[in-house]
Amino acid sequence: MKNSVKVIGVDMIKFTKPGTQEPYEIMASKAILGAIKDAGIDYKEIKQAYASYVYGDSTSGQAALYKVGMTGIPVINVNNNCSSGSTALFLARQAVQSGVVDCALAFGFEEMKPGPLSDVWGDRTSPLKSFTDRLDTLDPDAPSNIGAARIFGAAGSAYISKYGAYPDIFAKVAVKTRSHAVNNPYAIFNKPLTVEEVLNSPVIYPPYMTRLMACPPSCGAAAAIVCCEEFARKHGLQDAVEIVSQAMATDTAESYLDEIHIVGAEMTRRASKEVYEKAGIGPDDVDVIELHDCFTPNEVITYEGLGLCGEGEAETFINNGDNTYGGKFVINPSGGLMSKGHPLGATGLAQCTELVWQLRGQAGNRQVKNARVALQHNLGLGGAVVVTMYKVSF
């Protein structure tokens, strides 16, 4: 029998702009200690730890965890690009579900530099080379020196062209997300935006994508502790949130089909389909969602990948307000990557933290009323996507 897996402790620190952060090991240790306190257990009861980060030397996970204490447990360092945090959670859940351990920790952190993401290892083949080569073939005249903005900007342009949607949908998503961040003390940006402000900000990928449609480089940390049902019962943990189902998908040949598939649309469809089937719960039963909005075109594309609306229906979905309070779903109540920030290794665990708070009713002024089922989507190009469903029974 596979064990039921519960999230019993979560925490995150407020994300910051590069240059204002504490060292990664300090940020991470604060998030870990917060999650341990939240769980109400002794640190020594954690049997394995998975540390997620992208920019850092090997065994940075150990350096961070040792600030909390050196108990001799296995520590596994995880780098899966922007999905590293949820990959660490995937591995911790798997360890508990299989019965290898009864309690495991996933934590993530990142110290980033100002400006757009760029290759660190310029002396070897980029893992994204096959994708950028495909973009060169699809649109040889497009700007090619702007990193991730090129990939997601091209996907946004392709979406508008394919479905005839009005381009202001990307700005409307940015405005919606920022309106949520106003109520989140953990968000870097919490000043409301207007559609006009978003559209008039500097263009970073012509013709549609502007600076205010892109997430900021960020520094921060987050953590989650998972356990089996017997462990939770033994410790009298009444507010544990169950991971009902979880799936990770990587690329197939279909990922090279067009610009939309290059940013993980097909991976997202496969992973979410598996999650819904395993859980026996469909998208219509979900109350609150945290999804990977590194650029607002990706949020629009992900609505359809997750089955929240039909293919080509995202414009109507947005205009009807079905992505916010009072609509079908509340998407990114935290403010998402766009406003909360995106320290790569911490992002997936910050999403988990927000959803656990929502399901416990601990989200303050951004609380989604009567939230019982939550969905998480975390994407890393190159690639991997992790989709996770949570629910409460208390």
Secondary structure, DSSP 4 states (H G I P E B T S, - for coil): -PPPEEEEEEEEPPPB-TTSPPPHHHHHHHHHHHHHHHHT--GGG--EEEEE-SSS-TTHHHHHHHTT------EEEE--GGGHHHHHHHHHHHHHHTTS-SEEEEEEEE---SSS---S-TTS--TTHHHHHHHHHH-TTS--SSTHHHHHHHHHHHHHHHH---TTHHHHHHHHHHHHHTT-TT-S--S---HHHHHHSPEEETTTEEGGGBPPB-BEEEEEEEEEHHHHHHTT-TT-EEEEEEEEE---GGGGSSHHHHTTHHHHHHHHHHHHHHHT--GGG--EEE---SBHHHHHHHHHHTTSS-TT-HHHHHHTTTTSTTSS-EE-TT-HHHHH-B-HHHHHHHHHHHHHHHHHT--GGGPPTT--EEEEEEEETTTEEEEEEEE---
